[in-house]
Amino acid sequence: MNVKPTVPVDPPLRPDVPLLMAGVNPRMIQAAGRVSDGLVGHPLFTASYIKSVVRPALAQGAARAGRSAPPLVGYLTCCVDDDGDVARQQAAAVIAFNSTVKTYQGIHEHHGFLGEVTAIRDAWKHGDFPGMIAAVSREMIDTIALAGTPDDVRDRYEERAAVYDDVLLWPPAFVGQDGIRRVIDTLGAAQLPTGSM
C-alpha cells in the first residue's frame, strides 16, 4: 500500500547529516576513524594527547577502512573572568569532576597527572568538593582548559583551537548566563577553524 501525504512535504534541509562518534581511548577513537563522519573529543583532551594518541588512532581506524581520517571536533573548556583566578577555579571544578571517571585516566597518565587525580578521587569519595578543586594543579588547568582574564583567553585561543578541525567552546553550565556571555564576548570575533562539519 502506498500512502500519499495530504499536504505537501518539504524536502529535508540537509539530506547528508554527518554522524559523529565520541571517544577518549585509542580503541574507540579507531572505531570512529573506521565508520564515523567525525570524532567528538572530550573536554579533557589536550594538544599533546591529540598529537600523540588521538590523531594516530583516528588515522589507524580510517586506514583499516581504506579512507582518510575524519575530522576532529573538540570541546574546549573555556572560563573567562576579569579575575583570572576566578576563571581558573571554575575550570578546576570541571577538570576535577571529569577526573573522577576512570575511563579518562589515559589522558592523565599521558601528562603525569596521576598524583592529582588520586587526590581528586579521594576527595570525591569523601564528598569533599572544595578538596577536589584544590587538588587540580595549575599545570592541569593550563594544559586542559582555556581559562583566565579575557586577554589571557584571547592570547591562548589560537594555540588551543589549532589542534581541532572544529571547536566547541564549552563554558561550564554553572557559570550561568553571565559566564557564558563573557566567553562569547571574549572570543566572539575569533576566527574559528573551519572544518567539514
N, C-alpha and C positions, 0 to 999 in steps of 0.2 A: 504494500500500500504506500502510495506516495502522497505525503501531506504537503499542501502548498500553503504558505503563510497568507493570512488575510490582509496583512498590511505590509508595505514594502520593508525589507530588511536591509539596512546599510551594510556594505562590506566592512570587515574589520579594519580598524585604523592602522594596524600593523600586523600583517599575516606571519611575520617571521620573528616572533618574540624569542629572544635568547634565553636559554636555560642555564643558569649559573649554579655551581655547587660550592659548598663551603668545605674547607678542610684546613687542618693545622699540621698534622703529622705526615710524613712522606707518603705512606700508602694511600691515604685519602686524597692527597694532592695529585698523586699519579693517576688515580681513578678520574679525577676532574680533568686531567690532561687528556685522558683517553676518550671521554664521552661528553664532556660539557662544552658549553659555549664560553665559559669563563670560570675563574676561581674567585670566590669572595674570601679575602683574607681576614684574619682575626685582628681585633684591636691590639693584641699583644705582639703582633708581627713587628719586626724591626728591619732596618735596612740590611743589616748583616745576615739575619735569618733568611730574609728573602733571597739575598745573593747566594748564600751557601746551601740552603735547603730547599726553599720554595721553587725558585726558577728551575733548578736542575730536576727536581721531581716532576714539575709540570711538563718539562721538555721530555723526560723519560716516558711519561704516560702517553704523551702525544705521539712520540716516535713509535710506540707499540701499535698505535692505530694508524700509522702512516700519514700523519698530518702535522701541521705546525702547532706549536703550543698556543692555547687560547689565552686571552688577556687576563690580567690580574687586576681585580678591583679590590681596593683596600679600605678598611675602616681605619681612620686615623683619629685617635682620641685627642681632642683639642679643647683646652681650657684657657680662657682669657680673662684677666682681671687687671685693673690698674695696679694692684698689689700682686706682684709676681708670685709671692709666697702663697697667697690665697689660691691662685690658679694651680700651683704645683700641688697643694694639698688636695684640691679637687681631683687632679689626675691621679694622685697617690691612692685615693679612695677607690677609683675604678680599677687601677692596677692591682690593688690588694684583693678586691672582690674576685677578679678574674684569676688571680694566682691561687685561689683555693681549689681550683679544678685541676685534678691530677693529669688530665688529658693534655694540658698545655705545658707540662713540665719540660718537654723537649726544648721549648723556646728558652726557658730559664737556664737549663743545662748548657745550652749553646753560649750563653752570656756569662755563666759563672754566678748566677743569682740564687743558687740553691740555699745559701745561708739565710738570705732574706725571706725566701719562700717558706722555709721551715718555721721561721719566727711568725710569719703571717698566718700560716695554718695552725700553729699552736694558739695564737691569739683568737683565731676563728673558733677553735674548739671550746674556748672558754667564754665566748660571747664578748670578747674584748675588742670592740670595733675601733676605738682610738689606738689600741695597741697594734692592730692590723695596719692601720695607716702609717703609724710611726715606724713600722718595720720596713716600709718601702724606702729604699735608698734614693738619694738624689740622682745617682747614676742610672738607676732603673727608670726614674721619671724621664730623664733626658734622653735615654735610649729608646723608650717605648712611646712616649707621648709628645705632643706639641703643646707646651704649657708655659705660661708666663705673662708678661705685660703684652699689650698689643704690638709694640716694637719687637719684643723677643720672638713672638709668634710669626710675625711677618718676615723677620730675618731668617728664620729656620724653615719656613714653609716649603720653599722650592726644593731644598735638600731632602726633606722628608717625603714630599709628594713625588719626587722624581723616580722612585722605585716602583711606582704603580702605573698601570695603564689608565686607570680612572681612580679618583679619590672620593671616598665618602667621609666627609668630616663628621665626627661623632662627639658633640658635646654631651656629657652625661645628662640624663633627664633631670637629675636632682638639682642642677644649676638653675632650673626654671627658665622662663621666657627671657629674663634679663641676661642670663648667662649665654643662652643660645643667640640672642641678639648681638652680644659682644663678639662672638665668633663670626657671625655674618658680617658685622660692621668692620671687623679687622681684616677678614680675608675676602670680602665680597668682590673686591676689584682684582683679586689674584687671578692669574691665568691658570686655570685648572688644566691638567693634562687632558688631551682629547684622545680617547681610545675608540674602540669599535662598539661600545655598548649603546 
